[in-house]
Amino acid sequence: YKAVNRESYEIVAVKKMKRKFYFWEECVNLREVKSLPSIESSNIIKLKEVVRENNDLFFIFEYMQYNLYQIMKDRHRPFTEEEIRNFLTQVLQGLAHMHRNGYFHRDLKPQ
């Protein structure tokens, strides 16, 4: 979801986790909560905050106006080889950064 921080008026992206979380301890032990805040890379979206409300868990991320999936979907002509190389380079740089820090991504998507 796209949202606006009421205090800073910053546009953010909100991801609601599917399952319920009845205790804060369940939340802080999640792999994403432990790993994402410590990963600094221009090729990885930053996790800004974790919020638990009414047993629902929300991840607050920096907002990206465009994502690779939307760019691919809206495109009316093929990408050039250079554009494809540029996209892949950025994705692989982010993935390599995660691997160097001891993490791997289980669900890589163009969104």
Beta strands, then each sheet from edge to edge (+ up, - down):
strand 1: 2-4
strand 2: 11-16
strand 3: 47-53
strand 4: 56-62
sheet 1: 1+ 2- 4+ 3-
end
